[in-house]
Amino acid sequence: MNSAQNPSPRSLCVFCGARMGTNPAHEQAARSLGQAIAAQGWRLVYGAGDVGLMGALARAVQEAGGATFGVIPVHLMQMEVGKRDLSTFVVTETMHERKKVMFMNADVIAMLPGGAGSLDEFFEVLTWAQIGLHRKPIWLIDVAGYWGPLLALLDHVIDQGFAAASLRDLFQVLTLDEALARLEK
Ligand code: AMP
């Protein structure tokens, strides 16, 4: 179904770095994902920053004519350069409210490369799924093997008996091309 048939587009919430990282492949991946979000009639939900991969992603969506929904806590407006020209721009009091508003407005959740903030956001939605609070799809988009160490850590956690093997079924590891193909479905 495309956006012409469906007046309320599906929303992809993307967690990703407020920095660019050292590998240019990450910025390119953010741009490609942004272009595909717009081209396939999805709406981007994200942290409303204009820095790092977050900014690259949002600008790519905007340049391709897509819809953007950003949520930023008031105290990060300066640090993360709140992007006020989004289709919808929401300022929250707290970090927790930001994550809640992003989650509530998402149909699918994805993580691109990022740092501790992205990991926090990913683990929150993953652990909510683990205790049965939601069944929204979670995509871990692995660019240039960036998330390999995280996957190894999760396997270790399972091997050592601190999580059920089913933890790995709660999210899907996708290449960028696989994620782009999912947006087309
Ligand atoms: P990072 O991956 O560390 O570059 O951060 C990506 C995004 O996650 C940024 O918008 C951060 O503001 C956000 N973030 C950082 N720490 C947290 C946290 N504890 N809870 C929620 N979001 C966070």
Residues whose N, C-alpha, C, O or C-beta is under 5 A from the ligand:
A	BS01	AMP	C16 G17 A18 R19 G47 M95 G114 G115 A116 G117 S118 D120
